[in-house]
Amino acid sequence: MRLRVFSFLLALLASVAGTQAWALTSEQAGAIAAGDIDGRVAALNAVVAEADVTLAPFVKALLDDAVKTAGGKAYVVTDGKAVDAGTGKPATLPADAEDAVNNNRMRRELESAIAVLQLVSPDRAVRAKAITELKDQVDEGKLGLIEKASAAETDADLKAGLLLLRAAVLISSADPVKRAAAAQALSGSSSPATRSLLLEKLGTETDPSARAAIQAALAVVQGSLAWGERLGLLFTGASLGSILLLVALGLAITYGLMGVINMAHGELMMIGAYATYMVQNLFKTFAPSAFNGYILVAIPASFLASALVGAVLERTVIRWLYGRPLETLLATWGISLVLMQGVRSIFGAQNVGVENPAWMSGGWQVLPNLLLPFNRLAILIFAALVLLGMAALISRTRLGLFVRGVTQNRRMASCVGVNTARIDTLAFSLGAGIAGLAGCALSQIGNVGPDLGQGYIVDSFMVVVLGGVGQLAGTVVAALGLGLGNKLLEGWAGAVLAKIMVLVFIVVFIQKRPQGLFAVKGRSAEA
């Protein structure tokens, strides 16, 4: 690190020497490196205001603790070689030289100075990054360079950013006229940081005209941010609804079509999540270069793992309990406990982390206060694809025809040659496999643990019952409706009360309409 600093300093010296004189003086460098903090900050701001490009390597050296001071001068020392920070020439380090000490405040000022100097960089990306970094840490001491950079800026977007940056500085000015003008300029911003700044200044403003200007600007900024907050609420509700849909789709088969109250449905999700975790670890060990594609293998793996466990459960336990809902409920509840304990014994009781592929990390910044995470967007698309696939399978395939036939009239289906026991196993395995897909999706937005499914089993049953037993369209509407309803109520009453209110609504709704949102039509409804 020290060698790079020294090389950077010499390279910059050579480039500047060919075009202009070395602007940073020994007195200025000494004042920045030694003395009381207020004096050092003032000296730093004075040089920054001159847009002195030779200051940057000296500031970097200070941050790297590569500066010593003696006799009012500062020296950059790297690998035993000293350079006079003022002239940039090699020098002999005095015997009484001491390290330049920087406390937290001084380090913040030095970092801010580097960002401010980047405002005059020839690279647009560097200037844009500097404007973003300075929004929360600039002060009036950097105003001179900000104004110079604004006057020289040719890019319209960056110039607007610099003007807002200047206003953010002047809002703290001692002159109330400047504060009022700055507030008016800030009304053109739609950043949450601007709203916070205006709220802070409103609480301390004593001048009536400046206070009125801040209040007016705050109203405009809050109006601009309101749309982002509304859209963010809708996206959050749709995201939760898509997760509930994935969780409930499997239950729509096992409970909605087959009538099996499967309390182990959450644990089948958990198995899918752990299958994703195992696939991730295999890729890390044997194919790290292909890690970003592991999710494409984890999706079928999670489906097959949960479907296989579901087939075993149906063959060994559930097939003997059809038509006996209470016994089925108790048996599957016991199975859920066995599965949780089995996972604890194999993987441990602690949560395990599943990493997102690189293409699912980050988010899409739609508005200043609206970021749509890529992993949530991917789950929305994934849920829609699973829904379309399941609808096509139930309505367009031979297996779907047999499932519907066995569900509507088991005896008649058996009379025409349908192997009802085999169809029961396949249908239950399909529902379990879709639960595994839900676990795979959930692993991308949170940690995976033995209790993963417990938080969703009640919600998934509510979705199926509210939508109408056996109705895919009802499951979709109920999932999205509960997701949006939960998020709307959370903002008004809090998470706990929102859950209670949703549950009360469903109980009252089912009392008035027992068949749910979408009732089964035809004679099978009375069968």
HUMO-V172543 format. One line per field, one symbol per residue. ss: DSSP state (H for helix, E for strand, - for the rest). phi: phi as a letter, one per 20 degrees, with the letter a starting at -180 (. if undefined). burial: b if it has 24 or more other C-alpha atoms within 12 Angstrom, else e. A space follows every 10 residues. Layout:
# HUMO-V172543
ss->???
phi->???
burial->???
This chain:
# HUMO-V172543
ss->-HHHHHHHHH HHHHHHH--- -----HHHHH HHH---HHHH HHHHHHHHH- ----HHHHHH HHH---EEEE --EEEEEE-- EEEE-----E E------EE- ---HHHHHHH HHHHHHHHHH ---HHHHHHH HHHH-----H HHHHHHHHHH HH---HHHHH HHHHHHHHHH -----HHHHH HHHHHH---- -HHHHHHHHH HHHH---HHH HHHHHHHHHH HHHHHHHHHH HHHHHHHHHH HHHHHHHHHH HHHHHHH--- ----HHHHHH HHHHHHHHHH HHHHHH-HHH HHHHHHHHHH HHHHHHHHHH HHHHHH-HHH ----HHHHHH HHHHHHHHHH HHHHHHH--- -E-----HHH --EEEEE--E EEEHHHHHHH HHHHHHHHHH HHHHHH-HHH HHHHHHHH-H HHHHH----H HHHHHHHHHH HHHHHHHHHH HH-----E-- -HHHH-HHHH HHHHHHH--- -HHHHHHHHH HHHHHHHHHH HHH-HHHHHH HHHHHHHHHH HH-------- --HHH--
phi->.fffffffff ffgfffffcb ffefefffff ffecoffgff fffffffgfe lefffgfffg fffelddcca mmddcedcln ddcffeemdg befffefcff dcefffffff fffffffffd ffefffffff fffegdcecf fefgffffff fefdffffff ffffffffff fdffefffff fffffffeec dgffffffff fffdfdfgff ffffffffff ffffffffff ffffffffff fffffffeff ffefdfeeme eefefffffg fffffffffg ffffedbffd gfdfffefff ffffffffff fffffecffe cfncffffgf ffffffffff fffffednef fdedeffgfd enadefcgdc defffffffg ffffffffff ffffecdfff ffffffffbf fffffenfff fffgffffff ffffffffff fffecafdbf egfffdffff fffffffofn dfffffffff fffffgffff fdcnffffff ffffffgfff fecffnfcef dofffef
burial->ebeebbebbb ebbeeeeeee ebbbbbbbbb bbbbbebeeb bbbbbbbbbb bbbbbbbbbb bbbbbbbbbb ebbbbbbbee bbbbbbbbbe eebeeeebbb bbeeebbbbb bbbbbbbbbb beeeeebbeb bbbbbebbbb bbbbbbbbbb eebeeeebbb bbbbbbbbbb bbbeebebbb bbbbbbbbbb bbbbbbbbbe bbeebeeeeb bbbbbbbbbb bbebbeebbe ebbbbbbbbb bbbbbbbbbb bbbbbbbbbb bbbbbbbbbb bbbbbbbbbb eebeeeeeee beebbebbbb bbbbbbbbbb bebbeebbbe bbeeeeebbe bbbebbbebb eebeeeeeee ebebbbbeeb eeeeeeebbb ebbbbbbbbb ebbbebbeeb beebeeeebb ebbbbbbbeb eeeeeeebeb bebbbbbbbb bbbbbbbbbb bbbbbebbbb bbbbebbbbb bbbbbbbbbb bbbbbbbbbb bbbbbbbbee eeeeeeeebe ebbeebeeeb eeeebbbbbb eeeeeee
